[in-house]
Amino acid sequence: MDCYITDLGVFLPNDPVSNDEMEKILGMAGEVPSRTRQIILRNNQIRQRYYALDPVSGRSTHSNAKLTANAIRNLMPYDGFAVDDIECLCCGTGTPDQLLPGHGLMVHGELGSRPCEVISTSGICLSGLTALKYAYMNVALGMSKNAVATGSEAASSFLNARFFKSGPHKHHEELTKRPALLFNADFLRWMLSDGAAAAFLTRAPEAGKLALRIDWIEHVSFASHFETCMYAGCFKNADGDLRGWREFESIHEAVEEGAFNLQQDVKLLNREIVRTAVDLTLPAVIKKHSLKTGDVDWFLPHYSSHFFKGALHDAMMRIGFGIPMERWYSNLATKGNTGSAAIYIILEELFKSGRVCREDKLLCLIPESGRFSMCYMMMTAV
C-alpha cells in the first residue's frame, strides 16, 4: 500500500513582481490608489510574487491550464520520463479557466499526452491536496502504476483592475466611510499569486534517489460549523447565506453587484482560521496517529500571510504540540501565496535544497478558509 513522491516540478510565470510593481501591473481598482495595500503587505510580509500577466498591457500570458502543463513538463522522476508515461492525472485549482469542462481535462489537452484517467478537484487551497490524495490512493491501491497530482492558480485573472470597475469598488464612497468593507474588498488583491506545481507518485522510489513516502493524509471540513469566508461567483447576504450568480435577474446585474469578484470575510478569517486548524483539528490527528513533536523534523505550514505564523505557533504551544521555529519551512515571502499550489511549491523547494535527510519526517498543514477545511499530511524521506 506504499506510495512515494519521487519528484516535484514547479512553474512560476514571467519575472518576479516586487511590491512596488504590483499596482502598475494589476492596475488601480476604481482608478484610485489602494488605501489598504501597504497595511496588507506589511502584515503578509510577501516581498515578491508572480503574475501570468504582461507587465505592460496587463493581459494574460498563460492560462491556468498552460501553467499546470508547464509544471508537469518540469517533472523528471527518472531518466527518459515523458508525459505519455502518466497513467492518472489529478488536477486541483480554485481558479479554473472556465466553468466547464473540468480543469484536469484542459490540462490533459495542453499536454497532448496519451489517453489516461483524469480527475479535476474543485475548491480553494485544499483542491491541490484533494488531487494529491486521489492520486495517492489510486497508486497505493494498485489501480495505477503512477499518477501526477497538481495544484495551480491563475489568481491574477481575478485581481486585474479591469474586473473592479463594478462590484465592491462601484460604491467607492460608501466603502471609504466603512473601512472594514474597503479592507475586505481590497484584501485578496495584495495576497494572491499565480503559479503551478506537480508531484509524481509511484509505488516504489528510484534507487539512489531521495523520495517522500506518504504516510497519511487527514482532511476534515467544518462547513457545518461556519459560514462561508472566501468566495467568488456569488453575493454574501447579511445573514451569511450565499446568493449564486444565476439567482440574479440577469448576468449584467450579477456583474454590477460584484458577484464575480473574489472576496474574503477578513474578520471571520482572523477569528477562526487558527482556532480551526489547531484547536478543532490537530488534537484528533495527534491522537489518531500517536503523533509527538519529536517525530517532526520539518513542519511545512501553508499560511496565507506571515500575520498568522505567530498565532499558529502560539496555538500549537498552547495544546502541548509546540514545534521549534527552526523546524518550520515556508517560502511565502519569495514565492507568494499560490493557494492550491503553495504546499507543492514549498515541498519542491525543500525537497531539492539538499537539507532533507533520509528518515526525516515532514508534517504539512494546509488550511482552507473557503468554509474552513483543514488538512494535515505526514511524509517520510526515504
N, C-alpha and C positions, 0 to 999 in steps of 0.2 A: 504493500500500500504506500510505499515511499514515493515522494515526488520532489524533484530538485529544480531550482532555478539555476541554470548553468550560464546564462548571460543576460545582460540588460543593455538596451540601446536607448539613446535619448536624441531628440531633435528639437532644437530651440531656434525659432525663425529670426533671420536678419541679425543686425548688430544689437548688443545690449543697449537698453534705453535708460539713461540716468534720470534722477528725479527732476532735474531742471528741464529735461527734454519732453517730459510726459505730456504736458498740456499743448505743446507745439504739435505733437503727433496726433493725439486724441482730439484736439480742438477744445474750445471753451464751450461748455454747456450753457445754453441760453445766451451765448456770445458775451459772457462776462467771466472774468477770472474766478476760479473757485475760492470760496472763503474758508473752506474746511480742509483743503489739500494738505497744508503744512501740518495741521493737527494730526491728521490721519497718518501721514508719512513719519512724523516724529514718534508715533506710537508703534507703527508696524516695523520700523527700522529696516525697511527694504531699500537698498541702495541702487539696485538696477533690476530690470525685468526685460522680457522680450515680447514684442508685438508682431503679429503677422500682418503688418501694415506698412505700406510705403511711407517713409518719413516725410516725403514732400507732399504727395497727393492725399495721404491718409486712406487710400484704397487698399483692399485686401491683397496680400501677396500669396497667401496659402489658405486653402480651405482646411477645415478640421481633418477631413479625410486624408488630405495630402500630408499634413503634419504627421499624422499617425503612420501612414505608409512609409514616410521617410525614417521615422524612429525604428520601424520594423526592419527596414533595409540596413540599418546600422547594427543589427544583431550579427554576431559571429560566434555562435556557440561551439562550432567545430570547423575544421578546415573543409572548405568546399560547400559550406552551407548556402542554400538558395531558398527563396521564398516558396518555391514549389514543394519543398520538403514539409511545409506546415500542414498538419493534419486537422487541427482545430484552432480557429481564430476567434478570440473573445475580446470585444472592444467596448470599453465603457467611457462615457463622457457626459458632461452636463450641458454642453453647448454644441449639439449636432448641427450640421449644415442645413438640415431640412426636417420637417415633421416626419415624413415617410419618404423612402424606406429607412430601415434601421441603419444606424451609423456603421456597424460592423460590415454590412453588405457594401456600403460605399467605400470602405477601406479595402475590402477584398477586390472591388473593381479597380481601385487605384493601383493595387499591387499587380493585378493581371496574372495572378498565380493560378495553379490548377484548382479544380473544384475541391472544396473541403467543407467541413462543418463550420458554420459561422454563427456567433451569438452576439447580440447587442444588449448591453445593460444600461439602463437609464438611471438618472439621479443626479447628485452633485458630487461631492468629494468621494463618496463611497462607491460610485459607479465603477471606478477603476479597480477597487478591491472585490466587488461582486464579480467582475470579469475574471479576476485572478482566482477567486475561489472556485468558479465554474471550471476554469482550466485545470486547477489543482485536483479537483475531484475527478474530472474526466481522465486525467493521466493516471492518478493513483488507482482508479478502478480498472485500469487497463482498457478503457474504451478507445483511447488514442495513444499512440506511441509518444507523441509530443503535442504541445499546444503553445500558442503565443497569446499572452494577455497584454492588453494595453490600457492606458489612461491618457486622455488628451483633452485639451481645452483650447478653444479659439474665443476667449473671453472678450478680446478687443472688438469683436463684431457687435457686442452689446454696449461697449463703452464709448464708441466713437460719438463725437458731439452731434453728428447729424441725426442720431436717434434720440437726442434730448431736446429737440426743438418743440416737443409737446410733452405731455405727461407730467411728471413731477416738477419739471422746470417750466412748465407752461404757466404755473401760478407763482411766479418768482417773488412777487410782493408778499404773498401770504407766507411763503417759505422763509423769507427774510425776517418776518415777525415771529416765526416759530423755529428757533434754532435746531430743535430736535428733529423736525421734519426735514430741514435743509441738510442736516448731517446724514440722515438715512438715505436721502436721495442721492447724495454725492459719495457715500462711503465706499461702495464697491468699485467706483471708477479708479480709485487710487490704491486698491488692494489686489486686483486680479491680474494675471499674466497669461500669456499663451505658451504652449509647449506640449510635447507628446513624448511618451516613453513606452517601452515594450519589454516584456520578460519572456524568455524562452524556458519552457518547462518540459522535463523529461523524467523517465523513471530511474535513470542511473547517471551519475556525474561522469564527466570526461576524465580519463586517467591523467593524473598530474596537474589538473586544473581545479582551482577553488570553485566550490558550488555552495548554494544555500539550500539546505533541506527544510522544507516547510513542515513544521511540527504540528501546528494547529492554527486555525483562524476562527475567532469568535466575533459574531456580528449580531447586534441587537438594536431594535428600533424602539424608541419611546414616543412614537407618533400618537399613541393612545393617551399620553400624558400631557403633551404640549401642543400649542397651536403652531402654525407654520411660521418659520423665522426667515427663510430665504426663498425667493420665488420669482418666477417670470411667467408671462403668458396669462396673467390673472390680476385681479384687483383685490386687495385685502380690506374687508369691511371692518367697521369699528368693533364688531363682536368677535373678530378673529377668523370668521369664515372667509373662504375664497370665492370670488366670482370669476369663473373662467372666461377667456376672451370670446368664446362662442355664445355666451349668455348676454352679450351686449346687443343693442339694437342693430348695429352694423359693425363691420370691420373698422370703418373710419372712426366710430365712437370709441372702440377699444383702443385704437392708436392714440386718439386725442386724450384719453384718460390715463395713458401711460401703462396700459396693461402689459405691454411687451417689454417694458424696461425691467432690467434685472435689479431686484431690490432686497434689502436686508432690514429686519427689525433689530436695530443695534442694541436697544435697551434689553430686549429679550435675550439676544445673543450673549451680552455681557453677564446677565443674571444667571443663565442656565448652562452654558456650554461646558464650563469646567466642572461644575457640580455633576452634570450628567455623565461626563467622561470618567470621572473619578469616583465620587460617592455612590452613584447609582449603577455603575458598570464594573469597575475594577475589583471590588471585593468578591464578586461572584466568579470572576475569571481567576483570581488568586486561589480561591477555594477549589474550583474545579480542576485546576492543573497543579495544585500544591506549589504555587509559584513563590519564590523568595527573591529578594533583591540581589542576593549573591549569585543567583542564576543568570542575571542580566549583565552582559558585558557591554552591550550597546543599546541605548534607548533612542529610538527614532520617532519622535512625535511630529505629526503634521499639524502645526498650529498656523492659523491664518495670519497671525500678527504676533510680533515679539511681545506685545502687550499682555498676551496670555501665558507667556513662558513662566514668569514668576508665580502667577496664581496657580498654574498647573503643578509646579514643583511643590508649593506650599500645601496644596490639597493632598498630594501623594504622601508628603511627610505626615500630614495630619492623620491619615489612616494607617500609618506604620509601614508605608512602602516607598520610602524616600530613596531615590537613585541619585548619586552624586552627579553634579552638573558636568564633570569631566567625562562622564559616560554618555552624555547626550550628544546627538548629532543632528544638525539641521543646516540647510543651505538656503534658507528663506531670503537672507539678505542679498545674495548674489543671483539666485535663480527666480525669485519672486514666488508668489502664491499661485501655483498652477492647478489648483483644485484636484481633480481625479488623477492627474499625472504626478502630483507632488511626491507621494511616497515612493513611486518608481524612480523619480529623479534624485531623491535623497539616497535611496538604496544604491543606485548606479554609481553615484559619486563615491560613496563609502566603499562599495564592493571593489572598485577599481583603484582605490587610493593606496593599496598595499598595507593598510592599517588593520584589516581584519585577519585574525589568525584562526587556524583550524580549531574546532570545538568552541569557538566564540558563540555566544547566544545573543541574538538580536531580537529585541522586543519592539514592535511597531505599534503606534497608536494613530488611528485615523478617525477623527470625529467629523460628523457632517451636521451642519446647522439647519439644513432644509426643513426637517421636522424632528431633529435630534435623533440621529442614528450613530452608533458607536461601533468601532471595530478595533480589536487587538489581534496581532499576529505574532507568533513566535517562530523564529528560524534558527537553525544551527549551521555554522560554517563547517564544511567537510572537505 
